[in-house]
Amino acid sequence: MKDKKILLSEKEIPEKWYNIMADMPNKPLPPLNPATREPIGPDALAPIFPMGLIAQEVSTEKWIEIPDEIRDIYKLWRPSPMYRAYNLEKALDTPAKIYYKYEGVSPAGSHKPNTAIAQAYYNKQEGVKRITTETGAGQWGSALALACNFFGIECEVYMVRISYDHKPYRKVMMNTWGAQVFPSPSDRTEAGRKILAMDPNSPGSLGIAISEAIERAVMDENTKYSLGSVLNHVLLHQTVIGQEAVKQMEMAGDLPDIIVAPFGGGSNFAGLSFPFLRLNFEEGKKIRAIASEPASCPKLTRGQFRYDFGDTIGMTPLLPMYTLGHNFVPAPIHAGGLRYHGAGILVSQLLKDKLIEARAHNQIECFEAGILFAKTEAIIPAPEANHGIATAIQEARKCKEEGVSRTILIHLCGHGNFDMGAYEAYFSGKLTEHELTEKEIANSLAELDTPMIG
Ligand SMILES: *Cc1c(COP(=O)(O)O)cnc(C)c1O
């Protein structure tokens, strides 16, 4: 019998986070103050983040120690398992070897607690009493609710309206761990009221919810804000995934040729791929990392690389990133966690330098991929994860056509057990293809007056 699972012991939970900034040939450009267009210093972030996280945000140290208290909580679900997808390989009749790293074993059901626990820890260290945040599909809000609960911090979540209506059980999950949840846009903030005045039926967007959560944090000195993706420190925390995966691939006697992961703001993609990209930088390996995004929110494949705001109202610094424009409101597709207009600056720079790749998929193709995965490997993937699976299936089919075997590693970054509404919509034929026209993208980008890059 061949081994299906590749498991590590608790002792092998990584002791350090890997900071890819140290190895990047071109460092990302600095964030800019929107008013002066001058680079901002770390102090500009102090009203919304604790200094411990700001230090990580700007750090160029290659390895950053993980405090024992955090590793202790990680033990609840880490190290996470890796599997060989024998059944999927068989169904595709492909010579490719397919593996997947599964983060759905965390209590919140995704990779998000890896950073939520770390962020709550550093906030607690600095005496923060309340943390505000946004959530799209509810994965991030759940993870932060869990983490704040461990550290005795209040948690206030602005949940994108469309998801709030579609995913009531995610809200109850957050409530169970003690968080307060509000649909966004809400009437609790200037930002929310402004959007509601323009469109009382706004489905919301991550950009709007971020504006609301930041506004609340800026108003109160004991309140800080927390972001579940995009920022350097978030991507850093997620590198525990890839470090484990490097060891697990070694145990399997293999090395991936191709890594695929869904892409929202970049955290799960970075978490799995950065420790493998380290092998490219250090040992000259040629591992390809492909970020898979929805055709309805294609910032990596069709956006522009330029300075833009991280939120809709323009409260964040200007960040050098691939973007569709901060006013972009994506179509209400079901992969809620991927509906964000921009990409993290580390991943953006890596894409610009052609050190990673990106690919877009429409949502019907993604659900077909996810359902094939569920039927063969049994786990029902989060709709976001289906995007990476769709890329993997394309690559496995290409192996068959070309008659070559490649090793493909999929990031199964979450389960879809709270996403039955989305699967139901697929089964009842209610999901439609939604691909943006050139005009829609051009219109959204035309609203920007921020600096172009390169
Ligand atoms: C949040 C989330 C994503 C998208 O965010 P990234 O930062 O790009 O990882 C993707 N998949 C799942 C399961 C998520 O919870």
The ligand as an SDF file (V2000), in Angstrom:
LIG
                    3D

 15 15  0  0  0  0  0  0  0  0999 V2000
   -9.2970   34.4130    2.6690 C   0  0  0  0  0  0  0  0  0  0  0  0
   -9.1960   33.2390    1.8530 C   0  0  0  0  0  0  0  0  0  0  0  0
   -8.6170   33.3020    0.5730 C   0  0  0  0  0  0  0  0  0  0  0  0
   -8.1090   34.5690   -0.0640 C   0  0  0  0  0  0  0  0  0  0  0  0
   -7.1520   35.2870    0.6430 O   0  0  0  0  0  0  0  0  0  0  0  0
   -5.6030   35.1540    0.4060 P   0  0  0  0  0  0  0  0  0  0  0  0
   -4.9980   36.1630    1.3150 O   0  0  0  0  0  0  0  0  0  0  0  0
   -5.3100   35.4330   -1.0220 O   0  0  0  0  0  0  0  0  0  0  0  0
   -5.2360   33.7830    0.8140 O   0  0  0  0  0  0  0  0  0  0  0  0
   -8.5550   32.1310   -0.1570 C   0  0  0  0  0  0  0  0  0  0  0  0
   -9.0310   30.9730    0.3310 N   0  0  0  0  0  0  0  0  0  0  0  0
   -9.5760   30.8860    1.5520 C   0  0  0  0  0  0  0  0  0  0  0  0
  -10.0840   29.5520    2.0150 C   0  0  0  0  0  0  0  0  0  0  0  0
   -9.6800   32.0050    2.3490 C   0  0  0  0  0  0  0  0  0  0  0  0
  -10.2010   31.9160    3.5680 O   0  0  0  0  0  0  0  0  0  0  0  0
  1  2  1  0
  2  3  1  0
  2 14  2  0
  3  4  1  0
  3 10  2  0
  4  5  1  0
  5  6  1  0
  6  7  2  0
  6  8  1  0
  6  9  1  0
 10 11  1  0
 11 12  2  0
 12 13  1  0
 12 14  1  0
 14 15  1  0
M  END
$$$$
